[in-house]
Amino acid sequence: MIKKFFFGLFLFFPVCAFSFEKDIKQIEERYLISVAYEQIQFPNYWHNPRFNVQYKKVRHNDMPLVLNSIKFFLHGYPKKVIVSDLNEINIMGDFSIYGKPFGASYFSKSIYLKYSTLDGDDVRFATRVLHHEFSSILMKKYLFPKKAWERCNSGKYRSKNQGLDMLNVVGDGRDEHHKLLQQGFLTSYGSSDFQNDVNIYAEYIFVESRRLRQHSKKYTSIKCKKKIIEKFYCEINKGFRFCK
């Protein structure tokens, strides 16, 4: 949920408010997924009082930008992975669960993404969030080596409620500092629990790969986890750019 990143590459895609329906059709036909933005369908239990899911429609002026994020996200995967493991991407202008604003979530093979330029959201951050949520979907299906991953850590996870206590803090817990990095955590949000930790590494592998390489050269715990998550993806499909 970081805001105000600049993703220079998005300039290669035309930003035209009148063309996004064509872009959606191309995405859906190429990857065999659904892109929803008018009527969003949630799992039934998300409507229970405990979850209390709420949303507002995305502004049409934001659609070309968020579709650029989706294109960048999809480009990071072999097509077979998307076709096999992702059914739909749902786009909203505002999104909350438990009465707290969310940047994104997932259920089964669906991703729910909030995007609003009025809140400072941008292409780079939305791309990170899509990788973040999709890594959770993949972890549900494929065996992730949790014990080996946690052995890399030299610090303990901090959250008692799956990272909900990290929501809405300054920077959304996406800070970097030396003490965290020494312990094997890329950000405060990543230090909250195991799944969030892997999610943040997924963001870095695809969007912040240069920073991840730099950190892995300096911090042994990060180097250890970088190898594990790369191997995880490469065992799913050898077509990722970081697979040897």
Disulfide bonds with the S-S distance in Angstrom:
Cys152-Cys224 1.87
Cys234-Cys243 1.95
